[in-house]
Amino acid sequence: MNILVTGSKGQLGSELRALQDSHTSHRFYFTDLPEFDITDADAATAFCREHAIGAIVNCAAYTAVDKAETDVNTAFRVNRDGAAVLALAAKAVSALLIHVSTDYVFDGSNCRPYREDDPAMPCGVYGQSKWEGEEAIRRIGPSYLILRTSWLYSSYGQNFVKTMLRLGSERESLGVVFDQIGTPTYARDLASAILDILERSDPQTMYAETYHYSNEGVCSWYDFALAVMIAGERSCRVNPIETADYPTPAKRPHFSVLNKRKIRQDWNLEIPHWHDGLLRMLAEQELVKRDAS
Ligand SMILES: NC(=O)c1ccc[n+]([C@@H]2O[C@H](COP(=O)([O-])OP(=O)(O)OC[C@H]3O[C@@H](n4cnc5c(N)ncnc54)[C@H](OP(=O)(O)O)[C@@H]3O)[C@@H](O)[C@H]2O)c1
């Protein structure tokens, strides 16, 4: 199958690229800005026709959660309109669209893990733009799988783990919020799940499903930071602080743990624990640094 990966220079796209050698029966087209802009409708459909694309994995997104509060138009153009463009392109060539969304479509007022059919109620522009992207896909109606994930990190790109490693070397102590609860997700594990699903998907079936995928387990950003410091052998002390003590332009959900029962059952996935993912990412990070030097 010919597979188009958009936003392929980002965290998730880079992880898919890193895994492509174990899926040699597929031909991957890894694309990103500036040569492939998901908001360019004519170009997206033409590309899919020209390369007989059988599946699109949309890793492209506007992911700057705080910046989105003021850069509203760009966030909606990429996260809502870009998703719609890819849905139309997928429909035009009868391709499966795998679209990645976020736990930030929820407001965090739940006290049990969110299921796919819980009502979305985003508390910021980023979450709202991602939710409207999901809705556009459902409305346009190609064969689609929407995968919501949370707290993504990777050895590629910038993320919380890398920030903690850097600050852990620079500072003696650090305050990290302990009243936002969720699950970190190693982008390598999500990429692997996506490839597994693609492998087992049936090109004749019209899919119209939303799934939750994160690593297993639950923690606060404080717990996560502490785990990074310990595993990364940083002596920096981590202090628990409240969200109110660390104001950010975008409001974030206090609780955004995702219930993954549906994806586990439908696709028979084994999902690693977040701490296991963290250790593998740190090992990979060393590898990536050695390769680059
Ligand atoms: N990061 C998280 O914590 C997190 C959590 C939950 C869900 N998600 C979702 O997971 C998915 C993957 O996230 P990620 O962390 O891998 O994102 P990322 O690292 O920010 O990568 C996104 C990629 O998309 C590119 N892009 C932006 N606008 C584009 C456009 N108009 N056309 C084509 N490409 C464009 C970006 O290029 P530039 O860098 O040049 O802008 C970047 O290379 C996204 O859908 C995101 O919403 C992420």
The ligand as an SDF file (V2000), in Angstrom:
LIG
                    3D

 48 52  0  0  0  0  0  0  0  0999 V2000
    2.7480   16.9910   21.3320 N   0  0  0  0  0  0  0  0  0  0  0  0
    1.8280   16.5690   22.2080 C   0  0  0  0  0  0  0  0  0  0  0  0
    2.0180   16.5950   23.4410 O   0  0  0  0  0  0  0  0  0  0  0  0
    0.5040   16.0300   21.7180 C   0  0  0  0  0  0  0  0  0  0  0  0
   -0.4420   15.6070   22.6490 C   0  0  0  0  0  0  0  0  0  0  0  0
   -1.6560   15.1010   22.1910 C   0  0  0  0  0  0  0  0  0  0  0  0
   -1.9080   15.0250   20.8300 C   0  0  0  0  0  0  0  0  0  0  0  0
   -0.9730   15.4620   19.9450 N   0  0  0  0  0  0  0  0  0  0  0  0
   -1.2680   15.3740   18.5070 C   0  0  0  0  0  0  0  0  0  0  0  0
   -0.3850   14.4110   17.9460 O   0  0  0  0  0  0  0  0  0  0  0  0
   -0.0860   14.7640   16.5800 C   0  0  0  0  0  0  0  0  0  0  0  0
    1.4150   14.7350   16.3920 C   0  0  0  0  0  0  0  0  0  0  0  0
    2.0020   15.6770   17.2860 O   0  0  0  0  0  0  0  0  0  0  0  0
    3.5690   15.9770   17.2960 P   0  0  0  0  0  0  0  0  0  0  0  0
    3.9390   16.2760   18.7010 O   0  0  0  0  0  0  0  0  0  0  0  0
    4.3030   14.9520   16.5030 O   0  0  0  0  0  0  0  0  0  0  0  0
    3.5710   17.3730   16.4820 O   0  0  0  0  0  0  0  0  0  0  0  0
    4.8100   18.2400   16.0480 P   0  0  0  0  0  0  0  0  0  0  0  0
    6.0810   17.6330   16.5440 O   0  0  0  0  0  0  0  0  0  0  0  0
    4.4920   19.6690   16.3760 O   0  0  0  0  0  0  0  0  0  0  0  0
    4.8130   18.0530   14.4600 O   0  0  0  0  0  0  0  0  0  0  0  0
    3.8370   18.6040   13.6470 C   0  0  0  0  0  0  0  0  0  0  0  0
    4.4240   18.7530   12.2630 C   0  0  0  0  0  0  0  0  0  0  0  0
    3.4130   19.2780   11.4130 O   0  0  0  0  0  0  0  0  0  0  0  0
    4.0110   20.3120   10.6350 C   0  0  0  0  0  0  0  0  0  0  0  0
    2.9950   21.2200   10.1100 N   0  0  0  0  0  0  0  0  0  0  0  0
    2.4530   22.3190   10.7110 C   0  0  0  0  0  0  0  0  0  0  0  0
    1.5750   22.9040    9.8810 N   0  0  0  0  0  0  0  0  0  0  0  0
    1.5440   22.1670    8.7500 C   0  0  0  0  0  0  0  0  0  0  0  0
    0.8660   22.2770    7.5170 C   0  0  0  0  0  0  0  0  0  0  0  0
    0.0120   23.2910    7.2680 N   0  0  0  0  0  0  0  0  0  0  0  0
    1.0830   21.3410    6.5610 N   0  0  0  0  0  0  0  0  0  0  0  0
    1.9560   20.3260    6.7690 C   0  0  0  0  0  0  0  0  0  0  0  0
    2.6520   20.1630    7.9200 N   0  0  0  0  0  0  0  0  0  0  0  0
    2.4490   21.0860    8.8900 C   0  0  0  0  0  0  0  0  0  0  0  0
    4.9710   20.9610   11.5740 C   0  0  0  0  0  0  0  0  0  0  0  0
    5.8850   21.7810   10.8720 O   0  0  0  0  0  0  0  0  0  0  0  0
    6.4760   23.0990   11.6290 P   0  0  0  0  0  0  0  0  0  0  0  0
    7.2450   22.5800   12.8100 O   0  0  0  0  0  0  0  0  0  0  0  0
    7.3210   23.7210   10.5630 O   0  0  0  0  0  0  0  0  0  0  0  0
    5.3030   23.9290   12.0410 O   0  0  0  0  0  0  0  0  0  0  0  0
    5.6120   19.7400   12.2240 C   0  0  0  0  0  0  0  0  0  0  0  0
    6.6610   19.2230   11.4410 O   0  0  0  0  0  0  0  0  0  0  0  0
   -0.7620   16.1000   16.3520 C   0  0  0  0  0  0  0  0  0  0  0  0
   -1.9870   15.8840   15.7250 O   0  0  0  0  0  0  0  0  0  0  0  0
   -1.0050   16.6500   17.7310 C   0  0  0  0  0  0  0  0  0  0  0  0
   -2.1240   17.5210   17.7710 O   0  0  0  0  0  0  0  0  0  0  0  0
    0.2330   15.9520   20.3570 C   0  0  0  0  0  0  0  0  0  0  0  0
  1  2  1  0
  2  3  2  0
  2  4  1  0
  4  5  1  0
  4 48  2  0
  5  6  2  0
  6  7  1  0
  7  8  2  0
  8  9  1  0
  8 48  1  0
  9 10  1  0
  9 46  1  0
 10 11  1  0
 11 12  1  0
 11 44  1  0
 12 13  1  0
 13 14  1  0
 14 15  2  0
 14 16  1  0
 14 17  1  0
 17 18  1  0
 18 19  2  0
 18 20  1  0
 18 21  1  0
 21 22  1  0
 22 23  1  0
 23 24  1  0
 23 42  1  0
 24 25  1  0
 25 26  1  0
 25 36  1  0
 26 27  1  0
 26 35  1  0
 27 28  2  0
 28 29  1  0
 29 30  1  0
 29 35  2  0
 30 31  1  0
 30 32  2  0
 32 33  1  0
 33 34  2  0
 34 35  1  0
 36 37  1  0
 36 42  1  0
 37 38  1  0
 38 39  2  0
 38 40  1  0
 38 41  1  0
 42 43  1  0
 44 45  1  0
 44 46  1  0
 46 47  1  0
M  CHG  2   8   1  16  -1
M  END
$$$$
